Amino acid sequence: MLILTLALAEKLRLDQKYALLAERNAKRNAQEMAQQMTLELAQKAQDLEMTLKRQVRFVAMVSHEYRTPLAIIRTNLDLLSKKKHDPDGSLAFAVNKMKRAVSRLVEVLEINLDKARFATDDFMLRLEYIHLSALVGEVITQAKEFWPGRQLDYYPGDSPAIVISADRRLLKTALLNLLDNAVKYSPLESVVAVNLHCRANQASIGVTDHGCGIPPSEYGRVFEKHYRIPGNNSVVGTGMGLYLVARIVEEHHGRVAIQSVDEGTTVTIDLPIAGD
C-alpha cells in the first residue's frame, strides 16, 4: 500500500512538472509568436507608409505636370473668348464649355492630391478667417459649372455674417465632395439643396439630395475609407469622398452627420464659429 501511494505521489509530481514545463513552453512560444507578428506588422506598416508617400509624390508630380498645359489651354481659351466675330454665339458657347472642363480637371487633380495627402497625414492646415456664406456661394457657382445640367439650390438663410477659421481650399474640397456625391446618387431631374444656418456657436451646412437613401445600418460606415454602400456599384467611385469630408471636418474641430429616409439623404457639417 505504501509503495502504491509513493508511486502515485511520484506520478502526480511528474505530471505537475510536465504540465508546468508545457505551460512555460506555451507561454514562450506565444511570446515569440507575438514578437514575430509585431515585427512583421511593423515592417508592413513601414512598407505601407513608404508606398503611400511614393503615391503622394507621384500624384504631386502628375498634378504639377498637368498644371502647365492646363494653364496654357486656359489662357488660349481666354483669348478665344475675346474674339469679336461670333454671330451666332456658338464660339462663346464652345469656349465656355471647354473652360468648365478645364476647371473640373484642375479641381479633380487638387482633390486627388488632397486625398493622397490625407492618406499619409502629410498635410498642414492653412487657416484663415473666412466668410462662410460667401465661400459656400463660390462653391455652388463652381459646382454649377461642373454640372451644368443639374439644379443646385443654395439657401443661406437669414443668419448673420458667419466667420470661421478654416483652410479655404480643403473646405471647398469637402463641400465639392458632398455635392459630387449628391449629384451622383440622385436622379438627373432632381434638385440638390444646400442650406446654411447658425446655431449657438456652430455653423451648419446641410447638403440634401433626393436619391435612393442610405440604410440606417450603414450610417456608421459611410465615412470609412474606401467604403461603398452595397447596391451602388453602377456609380463610379473610390469610396474616398465622404471619408475625405470627415477627415477635413475633423481637422477643423467640427463634426459631420448623416440622415437619410426612403428617398433622399442629408449630410450636415458643423463647424465652430471663430471667436472675437
N, C-alpha and C positions, 0 to 999 in steps of 0.2 A: 504493500500500500504506500509506504514511504517512497519507494522507488518510482511508482507511478505519479505521485504528487510532485516529486522533483522533476520528472520528465515533462510533466505538463507545465510546470513553472518555467523550465528552460525553453520550452516551445513558445510559451507566451512572451518570454523575454526576447527571443529571436524574432517573433512576429512583430513586436513593437519596434525592435531595432530596424527591421527591414521596412516597416511602414514609415518610420522616421526618415530613413535614407531615401525612400521613394518620394516622400513629401519634399525633402530638400532638393532632390534631383528635379522634381516637377517645378518647384519654385525657381531653381536656377535656369532650367530650360525656358520657363515663361519669361524670366527677366532677360535672358539672352535674345529670345524671340522679339520681345518688346523693344529692346535696344536696336535690333536689326531693322525692325519695322520703322522705328523712329528715324534711323539713319536713312532708310530708303525714302520715307516720306519727305524728310528734309531735302534730300537730293532732288526728288521730283518737284518739290516746291521751288527749289532754286532753278531747276531747268525750266519750269513753267514761267517763273519771273523773267528769266533771260529771254525766253521765247516771246513773252508779252512785250518786253522792252524793244526787242527787234521789230515786233509788229508796229509799235508806236513809231519807231524811227522810219520804218518803211512807209507807213501811212503819211507821216510828216513829209517825207521825201516826195511821195506821189502828189500830195497836196501842193507842195511848193512847185513841182514841175508843171502842174496844171494851171497854177495861178497866172503865170506869164502868158501862155497862149490865150487863156480866158480873158485876161486884161486887154490883149491885142484885139480879140474878137469884139469885146465890149466897146473899145474905142472906135473901131471901124463901124460898128452899129450906130454909135452916136453920130458919126459923120454922115452915115446914110440917112439918118432921121432928119438931117438938116437940108436934104435935097428939096429943092423947090418944086421940081416937076413931078407931081404925083396927083394927076387929075381925079382919079377915082379912089384915092386913099389906100390902094392895095399895097403900096410900098410901105407906108406907115404901119399898116396892119401887120405885115410880114416882119418888119423890123421889131415891133413891139413884142411879137410872139417869140422871136429869137432872143430878145433881151430877157424875157421871162425864163426861157430855157437856160440861158447862161446864169441868171441869178439863182435858179433852182439848183443847177450843178454846183455852183460855189457853195451854196448852203449845205448840200449833201456832203461835200468834201469836208466842210467845217464840222458838221455833226459827226461824221465818222471819225474825224480826228479827236473830237471830244470823247467819243465812245472809247477809243483806244487809250486815251489818257486816263479815263476813269477806271479802265480795267486794270491799270497798274498803279493807281494812286499818284500818277505822275502829272499832277496839275496843281495850280495855285490860283485861288480866287483873286480877281482884280476888282475890289469893291469900290463902288462909288454911289453917291446919292442919286436915286432915280425917281422920277415922277411916274408912278406905276401906270396910271391911266393912259398917259402918252405912249409908254412903251408897249402896252397891250395893243393900242391903236396901230402902232407901227407894225407889229407882228400880224395883225389882221390884214392890213394893207398888203404886206408882203405875201401872206398866205393866199389872198385873192389873186395875186399874180401867178402863184404856183398852181392853183386850182381854179382857173377862170370859169369853169362850168359849174362850180358849187356855190351855194348860197351860205355865206358866213355872216352871221349877225352878231353885233357887239352891243352890249348893254352896260355902259359904265356906271349906271345908276346915278344917284344924287349924292354920292359920297364926296366929302371934301377932297382936296388935292392930297393924294396918298403918296408919301415919300418913303422909300425903303432903301436900305443899304444892300447892294447886290452886285454881282458880276453881270453886266449887261448882256454880254454875248451868251453866257451859259443860261441865263434866264430866258433869253429869246429861244435858245435851243430847246429848253424844256417845253416852252409853250408851243413851238412848232412841232415837236414830237407829239404832244397831246392832240393838236389839230390834225396831224398826219394820221394818227390812229382813228380819230373821229371820222375823218373823210374816208379812210379805207374800209372801215367796218360799218358803214351806213349806206343806205340807198342813194343813188345819184341825185334823185329829185328831192331828197330830204334836206332839212336845214340843220346846220351846226351852229349852236349858240354859245357865246362867251359872255359870262356875267362877272362883273367886278363890284364888290362891295366891301365895306369896312365894318368890323365889329370889335368893340373894345380896342385892344392894341394889335389886332391882327387884320391883315388884308387878305381877302379871299377871292381867288379866281376860279370860276367853275366853267368847265367845257362840257357841253351836253350834246350828245348825238341821238339819233333815232334808229340805231341799229338793232341787232337781234338780242342785245343784252348779255350780261355775264352772270352765270350761276353764283349764288352767294358762297358756295363751297370753294369757288376759285378766287374770291376776293384777296385772300392772304398770299396767293401765289403769283398774281399778275405782275407784281413788281420784282419778281425774281429774274435774275439774268438768264436770258435765252428761253424763258418760259413762254409758251404759246397755248392759248385756250384750245382744248380739243374741239375738232369740228370746223376749225377755221383755216385748214391747210390750203384752201383755194386762194387765200390772200397772201401775197408775197411779203415776207418779213423775216427778221432775225430774232425777234423776241427781246430786243435790246431797248426799244423805245421807252416803255414805262419804267424799266429798270434805270435808265439814264435819268428820267424825270425824277424818280425817287431819290437818286444819289445827289442830284443838283439841289433839290429842295432840302434834303438833309444837311448838305453843306452850308445852306443858308439858315440853318436852325429853324426850319419850317417843318411842315408835315403835309402828307398827301393822302387823300382818302378817295374811295370809290363807292358809288351807289348805283345799283342797276335794277331795273324792273324787266318785265317781259319784253318790252320794246324800249330800248334806249339806255344809255349809260351816262352818268355824270362823274367826272373826275375833278376833285377840288384840291387846289393848292392853297395852303395857309402860310403866310409869310409875316414875320414880325415887322411892324411899322417902326421906322427909325425914330429914335428918341430926340428930344430937343437938344 
